[in-house]
Amino acid sequence: MEETTKALNNTPNNKAPGVYGIPSEIWMVVIEEKSLTSDLAKIVYKIISTIYNTGNLPIFMTTSIVVTVPKKGDMRDPVNYMRISFMPTLIKLLAKIVATKFATIDQKYGLIEKEHAGFRSFEECAAQATTLYEIVKRRKLKNQKSWICYVDYSKAYDRVPHMALV
């Protein structure tokens, strides 16, 4: 329950409500009541608990509105469009809870190497680039060779099995 409350408190207002038109502000009603006795609070916590305990999403949470936004280049080429999914706000809430749980487990057991800064709070691209620069510079001063390989997976996010992550 505490995780849900924390995720709700960190949910921004005035964002796209998703396919069902339910804005995230509605879920704030849940944390404003102390006893969690309203029907809405019971439903929200029941849905989240069931998903967490079974690992299965209700079908209504798997539907999104997908829109395409032009990037640059020839607009006749589908590659030059970015897809944005407007997901139900309840699945966004669940994703925050899962991400927080994963971060907590990672901090405790060190599942991800500390050098991998992606998806971590208070980490930024500039710091990673600076670190890489310093490593290469120091190796050069010692007459040591360095090899760097950048891998940019095309449409990587689109190819992740998101249901497997939940």
N, C-alpha and C positions, 0 to 999 in steps of 0.2 A: 504494500500500500504506500509505503514511504517513497519507493521508486517512482510510482505513478504520480504522486503529488509533486515530486521534484521535476519530473519530465514536464508536467503541466505548467509548473511555474516558469520553466525555461522555454515555453512555446510562445513564439511571437504572435502578436495580434495582426489582424488585417491581412492575412495571407489567403491564397486560393483555397476555397472550401472543399474542393474535390467533387467527384461525380454526384454525391448525394446532397451537396449544398449545405453541409453542416460545418459551420466555421469552428475553429479551435476554441474560440471564446465560449462556446457552449459547454465544453468540457471543464472550463474553469468553475462552473457552478458546482461541480463535484467536489472540488477541494475547498470551496468556501463553507461547506457544511461540516461541522465537527463530528457528528455522529454517523455520517454516511448512511442515513436511513431513507433517503429519497429513492424513488424508483430508478431515476437516472443513475445515481451513484451505484446502486446495486447492479444495474445492467452493465455499466462500464467495468466495474471490478470483476464481475462474473466473466465477461468476454475476455478480458486481459488474463485472468487466472486460467481460464480454460485453454486459451492459446498457449500460454506458458507451460502448462502441465501436459498438454497433448502434443504440442508442436504442430498443430493444424490450424490454418486460418479459415474462418468462415468464408463462404463464397462471396458474400457481399463486400469483403475487404480486399478482394483480388481484382476488382474492376477499377480502371483508371480512365481518365480522359487524356488522350494524347494529342498534342498540337505540334505542328512543325513551325519552326522559326527560321527564316533565312539567315544564313551566315554570309560569306562573301563568295564571289565567283559566279559561274553560270547558274542561274536559277532553274534551268531546265534539267540540271543534274541533281538527282536526289541526295547525293553525297554532300551537297552544299547547304543542307538543312540540318538543324539541330532539333531533336525531339525532346519535348518536355512532357512529363506525365503529371497530371493533377490527381493525386491519390487521395483516398478518404482520409480525413484528419485523424481518425482513430488509428489507422495503420502508421501514420507519421508518429503518433504518440508511442505506439508499440516499438517502432524502430529506435526512438530515443532511449526507451527503457532497455532494449537489447544492447544498444551501443554502450550505454553506461555500464551494464553488467559485464560486457566483454572487456571494457577498459579496466574495470575493477579486478577482474580475473587476471588480466594481463599484468597489471601492476603487482599483484600478489605472486604470480608464478613466472613472470617474465617470458610469456609465450612468443612475443615478437621482439626481435633484436632492437636494442635501444637506438641503433643507427637508422632504423626504419621509422620515419617520423610521420608518415601518412596517417591521417585520421586521428591524430593525437592532439589533445588540447595544448595550447601554448607552443606549438611547433610551427615553424614557418619555412617556406621555400628558400628565402634569402639565407637563413642560417645554414641550411643544408648545402646550398651552393658555396657559401663562404668556407664551410668545413672542407668540402671537396677541393676547393681552390688551395687552401692551406696545406692539405695533404700532398697534393701534386707539387706545390712549390717546395715543400721541405724535401720531398724525394728528389727533386731536381738538384737542390743544393748538395745532396749526397751522391750525385751522379747515378741515381737509381731511375730506371725506366718506370713509367706508369702507363697503364692501359685503362681506358674508360669506355664503357659500353652503355649506351642509352637505349632503352627499349620503350618504344611508344606503341602500345597495342591499339590498333584502329578500332574505335567503338568498344573499348574494353568494358566500360560500365554497362553497355547494352547487352553484353554477352555473359555477365555474371548471373548465375542461377539464384536470383534473389530469394526465392522460396527456400532454398537450401540454407541461406544465411539465417533465416528466422528459426 
